[in-house]
Structure formats: structure tokens, C-alpha cells
Amino acid sequence: MLGGISRILTQFTVMVWAHSKRAWRMRYNLVNWAIIDALWLLIFVFAGLAFTPPGDYVEVVPVLFFSVVMWSLMSTPVWSIGNWIKFYVAIGLMDEVEASSASHTLFLATRAIPSLAISLLSSLGVGIMLYSSTGVNIFSVRSPPLLALSLLILALMSTLYALGLAFIGLKLKVPAPSLDVMNLAMFFIGGVAVDVETLIWPLRLVAVLTPYSHPAEIMRYAVAGDRPYLGFQGELLASLLFLALLTLFVVVTRYVAYRDYRTMGPRGVGLT
């Protein structure tokens, strides 16, 4: 068992290094991506501030900022993994990973790490601009460890969701970002942009039944001390449950996509 864990950790380290090295080679493109990402985030932030009285900035601005950071963490893996998986198969990387007995899923998942790091850097730039325009210290939060936990949980959820969409995209021969119709809806009516308690009753049920609302509730608790809708322990248990369900979603979609590839080769996933 220890040997298996050691092997997985070695694969993880090598894969993160490989993706990071490729990201460094494309650093100018990534700088452009970070700037564009920051500008899009600023649109959301200042749109929210337009409806906020200046006297409420101290309470509202940190929660608004980290909600937008969560949106960035939700959307980035879908693009970084979903747009790349077809390239991964077409150039033969899938065969190389298969021949080395490494994990396809881990190789794809670790691609999200450099991408998420770029998103966090662009979010930091947004935070600096937000501080300069409002004077509110967005990093003055009640519980930094819980904030880090909520962001980690959401990053894991979004990576699993992106992997599942990528595998479905291979099966349906449709790019994964074109299948992503849920993220924006979950952000606005799924308890991420606003807390679950303020939603009308039908939408509260929708929010409780969607994964991202639970780390978002933990985030608001960590930043402003707002009581989570299900209580902290309830939100944490719900987050772990949805992580398990999303993992099952990835296992099933991966099996279907790779079954076709192993049976018919690239033609099985629409590449010839």
C-alpha cells in the first residue's frame, strides 16, 4: 500500500512539473490570459459595488471579492482541461501515458494546478485594485484556515467536474466548454454569488442540491462570520458528499470514454 501511495505521489510530482514547465514556456500567453481574466473579474466586482452603499463596503467587499475568486476557480478547470483533452489524445500523449502505466486522470487533473495558480494571481491583482478603490482590506477575514479550506474544496470540485465534462466531450465529440451550461447558473442561483438564506424557497432547494453552494457557505462563514445555511458541520459533510459523488461521476465518464478509445483508437472518440 505504501508503495502504491509513493508511486502516485511520484507521478503527481512529475506531472505537475511537466505542466508547469509547459506553462513557463507559454508564459507570455499566460500573462495575457491573467490580464483578461482580471478584467472580467473586475466587471463582476464593480457591478456588485454599484448596488452597494459605501457604508456597507467593510462587510460586503471581502465577501464579494472571494465570491468572484470562487467563480474563477469554478470556470478555469473547464477551459484548461476540457479544451486540452482532444489535443492530449490527438498528439499521442494518451498512448505515452498508457505505455508508462501512469494515470490518465491524474495527468489531466494536474493540468488544472498551473491554471488555477494563474487565476489566483489575477484574483490577487483584482484584490489590489479593489483595495485601492474602496480602502477595504479584503484579506482581513475571521478565519484564514477555513477560507483556505473552502477554496481548496471548491477547486477540487471544479477539477472533478471539468474532468467529467472532458470525458463526456470525448464521447460526444463536443468540446467540454460547449457542454458547460451549469457553472454560470450555479454561480447565480446555486448559492455562490449570494448566500443560500437570501434565496427564495425553490432556489434554496436548488442551492442545497448543487455542490458549489456548500464551500461558498463555508467561505462566507470564514470571511464575515455569516452562519452557514446547514451549519458549519452540515456544510462540511455536504461538501465531502458532493466530492464523493463528483469522483464517481469522473470514474463512470472516464470508463465510457476510454472503453471506446481502447476499442477503436482515436476514431472511437471522433479524432479521425
PLY file of the C-alpha trace (Angstrom):
ply
format ascii 1.0
element vertex 272
property float x
property float y
property float z
element edge 271
property int vertex1
property int vertex2
end_header
0.00 0.00 0.00
2.80 2.40 0.90
4.46 1.56 -2.41
1.28 2.48 -4.28
0.97 5.80 -2.44
4.63 6.56 -3.13
4.12 5.80 -6.83
1.09 8.10 -7.02
2.98 10.91 -5.27
5.89 10.47 -7.69
3.52 10.61 -10.67
1.83 13.66 -9.21
5.14 15.50 -8.73
6.39 14.67 -12.24
3.08 15.63 -13.86
2.86 18.97 -12.03
6.45 19.69 -13.04
5.71 18.84 -16.70
2.61 21.06 -16.84
4.41 23.88 -15.00
7.36 23.68 -17.42
4.96 23.90 -20.37
3.19 26.82 -18.70
6.53 28.62 -18.28
7.30 28.16 -22.00
3.96 29.83 -22.73
4.37 32.49 -20.04
3.58 35.43 -22.31
0.30 33.84 -23.34
-0.42 33.18 -19.67
0.26 36.82 -18.77
-2.26 37.81 -21.42
-4.72 35.27 -20.00
-4.20 36.58 -16.46
-4.85 40.18 -17.56
-8.02 39.24 -19.45
-9.19 37.11 -16.51
-8.59 40.02 -14.12
-10.55 42.40 -16.34
-13.52 40.01 -16.47
-13.43 39.62 -12.68
-13.37 43.40 -12.28
-16.60 43.65 -14.28
-18.34 41.37 -11.76
-16.78 43.15 -8.78
-17.64 46.70 -9.78
-21.11 45.64 -10.92
-21.68 44.36 -7.39
-20.25 47.54 -5.85
-22.60 49.67 -7.95
-25.52 48.36 -5.87
-23.72 48.55 -2.51
-23.94 51.66 -0.28
-20.42 52.92 0.61
-21.21 52.50 4.29
-21.53 48.73 3.78
-18.23 48.29 1.96
-16.39 46.91 5.00
-18.83 43.99 5.29
-19.68 43.46 1.63
-16.39 43.93 -0.24
-14.44 40.92 1.20
-17.38 38.54 0.61
-17.91 39.95 -2.89
-14.24 39.55 -3.73
-13.97 35.94 -2.58
-17.24 35.08 -4.35
-15.63 36.28 -7.58
-12.49 34.29 -6.76
-14.73 31.25 -6.45
-16.18 31.97 -9.88
-12.65 31.98 -11.28
-11.90 28.66 -9.59
-15.16 27.22 -10.93
-14.60 28.19 -14.57
-10.85 27.81 -15.08
-10.54 23.97 -14.96
-13.29 23.52 -17.56
-11.26 25.53 -20.05
-7.80 24.28 -19.09
-8.75 20.58 -19.05
-11.76 20.44 -21.38
-10.10 22.37 -24.21
-6.89 20.32 -23.92
-8.08 16.72 -23.75
-8.63 16.42 -27.52
-5.08 17.68 -28.11
-3.89 15.21 -25.47
-5.36 12.31 -27.44
-4.54 13.61 -30.93
-0.76 14.03 -30.42
-0.39 10.61 -28.82
0.18 11.69 -25.22
-2.60 9.35 -24.18
-0.67 6.41 -25.65
2.55 7.54 -23.93
0.84 7.74 -20.55
-0.83 4.37 -21.18
2.51 2.75 -22.05
4.11 4.09 -18.87
1.24 2.71 -16.74
0.62 6.19 -15.36
-2.80 7.61 -14.55
-4.58 9.44 -17.39
-6.94 11.08 -14.95
-4.13 12.34 -12.73
-2.24 13.67 -15.74
-5.29 15.64 -16.89
-6.19 16.79 -13.38
-2.72 18.15 -12.64
-3.04 20.42 -15.68
-5.50 22.45 -13.63
-2.88 23.32 -10.99
-0.81 25.85 -13.02
-4.04 27.24 -14.49
-5.60 27.74 -11.06
-2.37 29.37 -9.87
-2.62 31.90 -12.72
-6.26 32.56 -11.80
-5.33 33.16 -8.17
-2.61 35.60 -9.27
-5.08 37.52 -11.42
-7.51 37.50 -8.48
-4.75 38.97 -6.31
-4.41 41.79 -8.85
-8.16 42.37 -8.65
-7.90 42.46 -4.86
-5.18 45.12 -5.01
-7.27 47.26 -7.36
-10.31 46.75 -5.14
-8.37 47.87 -2.08
-7.08 50.96 -3.88
-10.60 51.96 -4.94
-12.50 51.17 -1.71
-9.87 51.25 1.04
-11.20 47.94 2.41
-8.66 45.28 3.37
-10.14 42.23 1.66
-7.71 39.88 3.39
-8.91 40.80 6.87
-11.01 37.67 7.40
-12.25 35.93 10.54
-10.73 32.52 9.83
-7.97 32.20 7.18
-7.71 28.38 7.62
-11.43 27.90 6.93
-11.20 30.26 3.96
-8.32 28.21 2.55
-10.33 25.02 3.17
-13.38 26.37 1.31
-11.28 27.43 -1.70
-9.50 24.07 -1.75
-12.79 22.15 -1.66
-14.22 24.25 -4.48
-11.05 23.84 -6.58
-11.28 20.06 -6.15
-14.98 20.09 -7.08
-14.41 22.19 -10.18
-11.49 20.00 -11.29
-13.59 16.83 -10.93
-16.48 18.50 -12.80
-14.09 19.55 -15.59
-12.69 16.02 -15.88
-16.18 14.55 -16.18
-17.13 17.09 -18.86
-13.88 16.41 -20.72
-14.59 12.67 -20.84
-18.19 13.30 -21.91
-16.87 15.66 -24.58
-14.66 12.89 -25.96
-17.61 10.52 -26.08
-19.97 13.03 -27.71
-17.25 14.62 -29.88
-18.14 18.03 -28.44
-15.65 20.37 -26.71
-16.15 20.30 -22.96
-16.62 24.11 -22.60
-19.57 23.83 -25.01
-21.17 21.35 -22.60
-20.63 23.61 -19.60
-24.11 25.08 -19.13
-24.20 24.66 -15.36
-21.38 26.78 -13.93
-22.91 30.18 -14.62
-26.33 29.02 -13.41
-24.83 27.53 -10.23
-22.94 30.76 -9.59
-26.03 32.99 -9.66
-28.83 30.73 -8.40
-26.82 27.98 -6.72
-25.75 29.81 -3.60
-22.32 31.09 -4.68
-22.93 34.71 -5.68
-25.36 35.20 -2.78
-25.87 33.24 0.42
-28.47 30.48 0.42
-30.55 32.11 3.17
-31.43 35.11 0.97
-32.69 33.00 -1.94
-36.41 32.35 -2.36
-37.54 28.90 -1.22
-37.40 26.96 -4.54
-33.92 28.31 -5.24
-32.77 27.41 -1.73
-33.55 23.79 -2.52
-31.67 24.10 -5.82
-28.68 25.59 -3.99
-28.60 22.84 -1.35
-28.67 20.22 -4.11
-25.75 21.76 -6.01
-22.15 21.19 -4.93
-20.62 24.67 -5.04
-23.02 26.28 -2.56
-21.51 24.36 0.35
-17.89 25.57 0.10
-19.34 29.02 -0.66
-21.25 28.96 2.62
-18.06 27.95 4.44
-16.26 30.81 2.68
-18.81 33.38 3.89
-18.56 31.96 7.40
-14.76 32.26 7.28
-14.75 35.78 5.82
-17.64 37.54 7.58
-18.87 35.12 10.22
-22.23 34.55 8.48
-23.88 31.40 9.81
-23.87 28.66 7.13
-27.31 27.53 5.97
-26.75 23.94 7.15
-24.38 24.90 9.94
-20.61 24.52 9.57
-20.56 20.76 10.18
-23.52 20.26 7.84
-21.85 22.24 5.06
-18.58 20.37 5.53
-20.34 16.98 5.39
-22.31 18.07 2.32
-19.08 19.20 0.65
-17.45 15.83 1.30
-20.54 14.03 0.00
-20.51 16.03 -3.23
-16.78 15.41 -3.63
-17.51 11.68 -3.44
-20.36 11.99 -5.98
-18.22 14.02 -8.38
-15.45 11.42 -8.06
-17.97 8.72 -9.01
-19.07 10.92 -11.94
-15.45 11.05 -13.16
-14.95 7.29 -12.75
-18.06 6.49 -14.84
-17.39 9.02 -17.63
-13.73 8.02 -17.78
-14.65 4.36 -18.15
-17.03 5.06 -21.04
-14.62 7.36 -22.91
-11.57 5.11 -22.51
-13.53 1.98 -23.39
-14.28 3.47 -26.81
-10.70 4.66 -27.25
-9.21 1.29 -26.37
-11.65 -0.50 -28.66
-11.46 1.73 -31.75
-8.49 4.05 -31.13
-8.74 7.79 -31.85
-11.70 7.14 -34.17
-13.62 5.94 -31.14
-13.53 9.44 -29.74
-14.08 11.25 -33.01
-10.48 12.20 -33.87
-10.22 10.55 -37.29
0 1
1 2
2 3
3 4
4 5
5 6
6 7
7 8
8 9
9 10
10 11
11 12
12 13
13 14
14 15
15 16
16 17
17 18
18 19
19 20
20 21
21 22
22 23
23 24
24 25
25 26
26 27
27 28
28 29
29 30
30 31
31 32
32 33
33 34
34 35
35 36
36 37
37 38
38 39
39 40
40 41
41 42
42 43
43 44
44 45
45 46
46 47
47 48
48 49
49 50
50 51
51 52
52 53
53 54
54 55
55 56
56 57
57 58
58 59
59 60
60 61
61 62
62 63
63 64
64 65
65 66
66 67
67 68
68 69
69 70
70 71
71 72
72 73
73 74
74 75
75 76
76 77
77 78
78 79
79 80
80 81
81 82
82 83
83 84
84 85
85 86
86 87
87 88
88 89
89 90
90 91
91 92
92 93
93 94
94 95
95 96
96 97
97 98
98 99
99 100
100 101
101 102
102 103
103 104
104 105
105 106
106 107
107 108
108 109
109 110
110 111
111 112
112 113
113 114
114 115
115 116
116 117
117 118
118 119
119 120
120 121
121 122
122 123
123 124
124 125
125 126
126 127
127 128
128 129
129 130
130 131
131 132
132 133
133 134
134 135
135 136
136 137
137 138
138 139
139 140
140 141
141 142
142 143
143 144
144 145
145 146
146 147
147 148
148 149
149 150
150 151
151 152
152 153
153 154
154 155
155 156
156 157
157 158
158 159
159 160
160 161
161 162
162 163
163 164
164 165
165 166
166 167
167 168
168 169
169 170
170 171
171 172
172 173
173 174
174 175
175 176
176 177
177 178
178 179
179 180
180 181
181 182
182 183
183 184
184 185
185 186
186 187
187 188
188 189
189 190
190 191
191 192
192 193
193 194
194 195
195 196
196 197
197 198
198 199
199 200
200 201
201 202
202 203
203 204
204 205
205 206
206 207
207 208
208 209
209 210
210 211
211 212
212 213
213 214
214 215
215 216
216 217
217 218
218 219
219 220
220 221
221 222
222 223
223 224
224 225
225 226
226 227
227 228
228 229
229 230
230 231
231 232
232 233
233 234
234 235
235 236
236 237
237 238
238 239
239 240
240 241
241 242
242 243
243 244
244 245
245 246
246 247
247 248
248 249
249 250
250 251
251 252
252 253
253 254
254 255
255 256
256 257
257 258
258 259
259 260
260 261
261 262
262 263
263 264
264 265
265 266
266 267
267 268
268 269
269 270
270 271
